[in-house]
């Protein structure tokens, strides 16, 4: 690359990095003005801890549900011999992917109300278990696997479960890690669904607690927002390292 172009590229990259990092700087600096004792004496501390627990449940259990559904679904669609059937299922996933989430909230609300799961974390988990984008991601991963691997295993007497467990699952592991991080990040920031399906404050996730905090104490709110973001930062760094090493 031309040295002048390379210098320009690095300068533009540095400017872009500063623009993206600047909000984090404004978030971190004000926390040095807060008295640590205020954190332990504030009335909403127990609410924040309870919301942290609820958010962790939604993120961890939610990603397990989603992967358990999407991983075999993507594999099954990729293994369908009929191209027309594959196209039908893929278009169905694309349709639900493009459908606005707000359009599904009323039917989901009615379903949860009729089965008695309204205002519960399990109801929220069930309504977020189906993720079309994750099915499409795992289908794409399955299609990238050389079909000769499956053919050789079938000739050796491997069953469908053996193909899934010994060939498909190990190869798509990086895709699973990417999907897990994106799913956890999405669950960590859920707002519309909890606002619609939850009424009890003790079941609120962190996103709703932070939204309801008063802006009178900006330093305190910045501390709580930082505590809200730290797990995702750690998870992102861990996932990137694992994906690179894979």
C-alpha positions as CSV (number, residue, x, y, z in Angstrom):
1,X,0.0,0.0,0.0
2,X,1.1,3.5,-0.8
3,X,2.7,5.1,2.4
4,X,0.6,8.2,2.1
5,X,-2.6,6.1,1.7
6,X,-1.6,3.9,4.6
7,X,-1.1,7.0,6.8
8,X,-4.4,8.4,5.8
9,X,-6.1,5.1,6.5
10,X,-4.6,4.9,10.0
11,X,-5.5,8.5,10.8
12,X,-9.2,7.9,9.7
13,X,-9.2,4.7,11.8
14,X,-7.9,6.6,14.8
15,X,-10.5,9.3,14.4
16,X,-13.3,6.7,14.1
17,X,-12.0,4.9,17.2
18,X,-12.0,8.1,19.2
19,X,-15.6,8.9,18.1
20,X,-16.7,5.4,19.2
21,X,-14.8,5.5,22.5
22,X,-15.8,9.0,23.5
23,X,-19.2,8.0,25.0
24,X,-17.5,5.5,27.2
25,X,-15.1,8.2,28.4
26,X,-18.0,10.4,29.4
27,X,-19.5,7.4,31.2
28,X,-16.5,6.5,33.2
29,X,-15.0,9.9,34.3
30,X,-18.0,11.1,36.4
31,X,-18.0,8.0,38.6
32,X,-14.8,9.3,40.3
33,X,-16.9,12.1,41.9
34,X,-19.3,9.7,43.7
35,X,-18.9,8.6,47.3
36,X,-18.7,4.7,47.4
37,X,-20.8,4.7,50.5
38,X,-23.7,6.1,48.5
39,X,-23.8,2.9,46.5
40,X,-24.3,0.7,49.6
41,X,-26.8,3.0,51.2
42,X,-29.0,3.7,48.3
43,X,-32.6,2.4,48.4
44,X,-32.5,0.8,45.0
45,X,-29.4,-1.3,45.7
46,X,-31.4,-4.5,46.3
47,X,-33.6,-3.8,43.3
48,X,-30.5,-3.5,41.2
49,X,-29.0,-6.8,42.5
50,X,-32.3,-8.5,41.9
51,X,-32.5,-7.1,38.4
52,X,-28.9,-8.2,37.7
53,X,-30.0,-11.7,38.6
54,X,-33.0,-11.6,36.4
55,X,-30.9,-10.3,33.5
56,X,-28.4,-13.1,34.0
57,X,-31.2,-15.7,33.9
58,X,-32.7,-14.2,30.8
59,X,-29.3,-14.1,29.0
60,X,-27.9,-17.5,30.1
61,X,-31.1,-19.6,30.0
62,X,-32.3,-17.7,26.9
63,X,-29.2,-18.4,24.9
64,X,-29.4,-22.1,25.8
65,X,-33.0,-22.3,24.7
66,X,-32.2,-20.5,21.4
67,X,-29.2,-22.6,20.5
68,X,-31.0,-25.9,21.4
69,X,-33.8,-24.9,18.9
70,X,-31.7,-23.2,16.2
71,X,-28.7,-25.5,16.0
72,X,-30.7,-28.7,15.0
73,X,-33.1,-26.6,12.9
74,X,-30.3,-25.1,10.8
75,X,-28.8,-28.6,10.3
76,X,-32.1,-30.1,9.4
77,X,-32.9,-27.5,6.8
78,X,-29.4,-27.8,5.2
79,X,-29.8,-31.6,5.0
80,X,-33.2,-31.5,3.3
81,X,-32.7,-33.1,-0.2
82,X,-35.4,-31.0,-1.9
83,X,-34.2,-27.5,-2.9
84,X,-37.9,-26.3,-2.9
85,X,-38.4,-27.4,0.6
86,X,-35.2,-25.7,1.7
87,X,-36.3,-22.5,0.0
88,X,-39.7,-22.7,1.7
89,X,-38.2,-23.0,5.2
90,X,-35.5,-20.3,4.5
91,X,-38.1,-17.9,3.3
92,X,-40.2,-18.6,6.3
93,X,-37.3,-17.7,8.6
94,X,-36.6,-14.6,6.5
95,X,-40.3,-13.6,6.8
96,X,-40.2,-13.8,10.6
97,X,-36.9,-12.1,10.7
98,X,-38.2,-9.1,8.7
99,X,-41.5,-9.0,10.7
100,X,-41.4,-6.2,13.2
101,X,-41.2,-7.4,16.8
102,X,-44.0,-5.0,17.8
103,X,-46.4,-6.9,15.4
104,X,-45.9,-10.1,17.4
105,X,-46.3,-8.6,20.9
106,X,-50.1,-8.6,21.1
107,X,-50.4,-12.3,20.0
108,X,-47.6,-13.2,22.4
109,X,-49.3,-11.3,25.2
110,X,-52.6,-13.1,24.6
111,X,-50.8,-16.5,24.5
112,X,-49.0,-15.9,27.8
113,X,-52.2,-14.6,29.4
114,X,-54.2,-17.7,28.4
115,X,-51.5,-20.2,29.6
116,X,-50.9,-18.2,32.9
117,X,-47.3,-17.3,32.2
118,X,-47.8,-13.5,32.0
119,X,-45.6,-11.6,34.4
120,X,-43.0,-14.4,34.6
121,X,-39.5,-14.9,33.4
122,X,-40.3,-18.3,31.9
123,X,-43.0,-16.7,29.7
124,X,-40.4,-14.1,28.5
125,X,-37.9,-16.9,27.9
126,X,-40.4,-18.9,25.8
127,X,-41.3,-15.9,23.7
128,X,-37.7,-15.1,22.9
129,X,-36.6,-18.7,22.3
130,X,-37.3,-18.7,18.5
131,X,-34.6,-16.7,16.7
132,X,-34.8,-16.9,12.9
133,X,-31.5,-15.2,12.4
134,X,-29.8,-17.9,14.4
135,X,-31.4,-20.6,12.3
136,X,-30.2,-18.9,9.1
137,X,-26.7,-18.6,10.6
138,X,-26.5,-22.3,11.4
139,X,-28.0,-23.2,8.1
140,X,-25.2,-21.2,6.4
141,X,-22.6,-22.9,8.5
142,X,-24.0,-26.3,7.6
143,X,-24.0,-25.5,3.9
144,X,-20.3,-24.6,4.1
145,X,-19.4,-28.2,5.3
146,X,-18.1,-30.4,2.5
147,X,-20.8,-32.9,1.7
148,X,-18.2,-35.6,1.2
149,X,-17.6,-35.6,5.0
150,X,-21.3,-36.6,5.5
151,X,-21.2,-39.1,2.6
152,X,-18.1,-40.8,4.0
153,X,-19.6,-41.1,7.5
154,X,-22.9,-42.5,6.1
155,X,-20.9,-45.2,4.2
156,X,-19.2,-46.1,7.5
157,X,-22.7,-46.6,9.0
158,X,-23.1,-43.3,10.9
159,X,-26.6,-42.3,11.9
160,X,-28.2,-38.8,11.6
161,X,-27.4,-38.2,15.3
162,X,-23.8,-39.3,14.7
163,X,-23.5,-36.9,11.7
164,X,-24.9,-34.1,13.9
165,X,-22.8,-34.8,16.9
166,X,-19.4,-35.8,15.4
167,X,-19.3,-33.7,12.2
168,X,-21.7,-30.8,12.2
169,X,-21.5,-29.7,15.9
170,X,-17.7,-29.5,16.1
171,X,-17.3,-27.7,12.8
172,X,-19.9,-25.0,13.5
173,X,-18.5,-24.3,17.0
174,X,-17.2,-20.8,16.0
175,X,-20.7,-19.9,14.7
176,X,-22.2,-21.1,17.9
177,X,-19.9,-18.8,19.9
178,X,-20.8,-15.9,17.7
179,X,-24.5,-16.6,18.0
180,X,-24.2,-17.0,21.8
181,X,-22.6,-13.6,22.2
182,X,-25.1,-11.8,20.0
183,X,-28.0,-13.6,21.8
184,X,-26.6,-12.7,25.2
185,X,-26.1,-9.1,24.1
186,X,-29.6,-8.9,22.8
187,X,-31.1,-10.5,26.0
188,X,-29.0,-8.2,28.2
189,X,-30.6,-5.2,26.5
190,X,-34.2,-6.4,26.3
191,X,-36.6,-3.6,27.0
192,X,-39.8,-3.8,24.9
193,X,-40.7,-7.4,25.8
194,X,-40.2,-6.9,29.6
195,X,-42.2,-3.7,29.5
196,X,-45.1,-5.6,27.8
197,X,-45.0,-9.0,29.6
198,X,-43.8,-8.1,33.1
199,X,-45.7,-6.2,35.8
200,X,-43.9,-7.1,39.0
201,X,-40.9,-4.9,39.8
202,X,-39.0,-7.8,41.4
203,X,-38.9,-9.5,38.0
204,X,-37.6,-6.5,36.0
205,X,-34.3,-6.9,34.2
206,X,-31.5,-4.3,34.4
207,X,-32.6,-2.4,31.3
208,X,-35.9,-1.5,32.9
209,X,-34.4,-0.6,36.3
210,X,-31.9,1.8,34.6
211,X,-34.7,3.3,32.5
212,X,-36.7,4.1,35.7
213,X,-33.7,5.6,37.6
214,X,-34.0,9.3,38.3
215,X,-31.5,11.5,36.5
216,X,-31.0,13.7,39.6
217,X,-27.9,11.8,40.5
218,X,-26.0,11.5,37.2
219,X,-22.9,10.0,38.8
220,X,-24.8,7.2,40.4
221,X,-26.6,6.4,37.2
222,X,-23.2,6.3,35.3
223,X,-21.9,3.8,37.9
224,X,-24.9,1.5,37.4
225,X,-24.7,1.8,33.6
226,X,-21.0,0.9,33.8
227,X,-21.8,-2.1,36.0
228,X,-24.5,-3.0,33.4
229,X,-22.0,-2.9,30.5
230,X,-18.9,-4.6,32.1
231,X,-20.1,-8.2,31.7
232,X,-20.7,-7.7,28.0
233,X,-17.3,-6.2,27.6
234,X,-15.6,-9.1,29.3
235,X,-17.7,-11.6,27.3
236,X,-16.8,-9.9,24.1
237,X,-13.1,-10.0,24.8
238,X,-13.3,-13.7,25.8
239,X,-15.4,-14.7,22.7
240,X,-13.1,-12.8,20.3
241,X,-10.1,-14.6,21.7
242,X,-11.7,-18.0,21.6
243,X,-12.9,-17.5,18.0
244,X,-9.5,-16.4,16.9
245,X,-7.9,-19.4,18.6
246,X,-10.4,-21.8,17.0
